[in-house]
Amino acid sequence: MSNKSSSSSSASSGIGFSGLLTIVFITLKLLGYISWSWWWVVSPIWISVLLVIVIFVVVMAFALIVELLK
């Protein structure tokens, strides 16, 4: 009998580093250990999103340049 939960899929579960860092920052803010603005408390989320957008734009610009040089 095979165990289906031990399949070799590459899907990951969990919140990741930026999610964990956000939870830590929110906890520290709510407990009063840090007095940062909420913009900085949630910065791991928006910095991650911004990084993905920048990488996407760079890759698309590179693909456009390669296509135009053909």
Rosetta constraint file for C-alpha pairs under 8 A:
AtomPair CA 3 CA 7 HARMONIC 7.73 0.50
AtomPair CA 15 CA 19 HARMONIC 5.13 0.50
AtomPair CA 15 CA 20 HARMONIC 6.34 0.50
AtomPair CA 16 CA 20 HARMONIC 6.18 0.50
AtomPair CA 17 CA 21 HARMONIC 6.06 0.50
AtomPair CA 18 CA 22 HARMONIC 6.06 0.50
AtomPair CA 18 CA 44 HARMONIC 5.17 0.50
AtomPair CA 18 CA 45 HARMONIC 6.31 0.50
AtomPair CA 18 CA 48 HARMONIC 7.20 0.50
AtomPair CA 19 CA 23 HARMONIC 6.28 0.50
AtomPair CA 19 CA 44 HARMONIC 7.26 0.50
AtomPair CA 19 CA 45 HARMONIC 7.02 0.50
AtomPair CA 20 CA 24 HARMONIC 6.23 0.50
AtomPair CA 21 CA 25 HARMONIC 6.13 0.50
AtomPair CA 21 CA 44 HARMONIC 6.73 0.50
AtomPair CA 22 CA 26 HARMONIC 6.06 0.50
AtomPair CA 22 CA 41 HARMONIC 6.67 0.50
AtomPair CA 22 CA 42 HARMONIC 5.76 0.50
AtomPair CA 22 CA 43 HARMONIC 7.49 0.50
AtomPair CA 22 CA 44 HARMONIC 5.89 0.50
AtomPair CA 22 CA 45 HARMONIC 7.00 0.50
AtomPair CA 23 CA 27 HARMONIC 6.07 0.50
AtomPair CA 24 CA 28 HARMONIC 6.15 0.50
AtomPair CA 25 CA 29 HARMONIC 6.06 0.50
AtomPair CA 25 CA 41 HARMONIC 5.38 0.50
AtomPair CA 25 CA 42 HARMONIC 7.45 0.50
AtomPair CA 26 CA 30 HARMONIC 6.09 0.50
AtomPair CA 26 CA 41 HARMONIC 6.08 0.50
AtomPair CA 26 CA 42 HARMONIC 7.48 0.50
AtomPair CA 27 CA 31 HARMONIC 6.10 0.50
AtomPair CA 28 CA 32 HARMONIC 6.14 0.50
AtomPair CA 28 CA 33 HARMONIC 5.17 0.50
AtomPair CA 28 CA 34 HARMONIC 5.91 0.50
AtomPair CA 29 CA 33 HARMONIC 6.00 0.50
AtomPair CA 29 CA 34 HARMONIC 5.16 0.50
AtomPair CA 29 CA 35 HARMONIC 6.41 0.50
AtomPair CA 29 CA 36 HARMONIC 7.25 0.50
AtomPair CA 29 CA 41 HARMONIC 7.38 0.50
AtomPair CA 36 CA 40 HARMONIC 6.29 0.50
AtomPair CA 36 CA 41 HARMONIC 6.58 0.50
AtomPair CA 37 CA 41 HARMONIC 6.48 0.50
AtomPair CA 38 CA 42 HARMONIC 6.22 0.50
AtomPair CA 39 CA 43 HARMONIC 5.95 0.50
AtomPair CA 40 CA 44 HARMONIC 8.00 0.50
AtomPair CA 42 CA 46 HARMONIC 6.98 0.50
AtomPair CA 43 CA 47 HARMONIC 5.70 0.50
AtomPair CA 44 CA 48 HARMONIC 6.02 0.50
AtomPair CA 45 CA 49 HARMONIC 6.37 0.50
AtomPair CA 46 CA 50 HARMONIC 5.98 0.50
AtomPair CA 47 CA 51 HARMONIC 6.05 0.50
AtomPair CA 48 CA 52 HARMONIC 6.33 0.50
AtomPair CA 49 CA 53 HARMONIC 6.29 0.50
AtomPair CA 50 CA 54 HARMONIC 6.17 0.50
AtomPair CA 51 CA 55 HARMONIC 6.17 0.50
AtomPair CA 52 CA 56 HARMONIC 6.11 0.50
AtomPair CA 53 CA 57 HARMONIC 6.18 0.50
AtomPair CA 54 CA 58 HARMONIC 6.18 0.50
AtomPair CA 55 CA 59 HARMONIC 6.15 0.50
AtomPair CA 56 CA 60 HARMONIC 6.11 0.50
AtomPair CA 57 CA 61 HARMONIC 6.01 0.50
AtomPair CA 58 CA 62 HARMONIC 6.12 0.50
AtomPair CA 59 CA 63 HARMONIC 6.16 0.50
AtomPair CA 60 CA 64 HARMONIC 6.12 0.50
AtomPair CA 61 CA 65 HARMONIC 6.18 0.50
AtomPair CA 62 CA 66 HARMONIC 6.17 0.50
AtomPair CA 63 CA 67 HARMONIC 6.10 0.50
AtomPair CA 64 CA 68 HARMONIC 6.11 0.50
AtomPair CA 65 CA 69 HARMONIC 6.20 0.50
AtomPair CA 66 CA 70 HARMONIC 6.64 0.50
